[in-house]
Amino acid sequence: MKRRDFSAVVGVGTLGLLNQSDAWAQTYGKEYEKVDPAVPTNLAAGKIQVIEFFGYWCVHCYSFEPALEAWISKAPANVSFTRVHVAFRPKHKTLQHLFIALETSGQLSKWHAKVFEGIFIKQMKIETDADVAEFMKANGASAAEATKMMELVSSSQVSTKATQAEQLAKDYKLDGIPTLVIGGKFKTSPSLAGGEAQAIKVLESLVAKVSASK
């Protein structure tokens, strides 16, 4: 969502790679935007970076998750996918730090879906370090594991990475989520593309466009 809400259009379309004629059919300024100036990705030759800027607190990110996960499972081998959690308001900081802590500790794949479900299905509040511990224990973590995660969430290591994430959002002139950035050059979103399925099609198109320019 933006600082003003994006409208969400729910639905998953065809996720296969587009043919060449479709891949170039997207409209600049309508379904995608250029990143100006482009941001260096510093990846190995031939690799294409795809970033999802998102937030656990964002209902539109939660809605987009199934479509995006389906695409990730079939993404081209040359795609390097990563997520960056943003915090538009102070109360989002704990969730941002939780994401970074899970990623840093190698536990993101285990907990990622559970965080979304905790917030939007179980209606759990995760706005403080103590809330993090309660969330972890409610989802099967031991008291020791919950305490360890709570300590990591509040660590200087995670705070530094959160600052870096905020700077990256500024570099890409981010004004809403979920937003997808492709190759440091282009960005799209369900809001820009006209829906979730459409955003996946535009994503595929832009991956093909960047691949062709390598």
Buried (B, 14 or more C-beta within 10 A) or exposed (E): BBEEEBEBBEEBEEBEBBEEEEBEEBEEEEBBBEBEEEBEBEEEEEBBBBBBBBBBBBBBBBBBBEBBEEBBEEBEEBBEBEBBBBBBEEEBBBBBBBBBBBBBBEBBEEBBEBBBEBBBEEEBEBBBBEBBBBBBBEBEBEEEBBBBBBBBBBBEEBBEBBEEBBEBBEBBEBEBBBBBBBBBBBBBBBBBBBBBBBBBBBBBBBBBBBBEEE
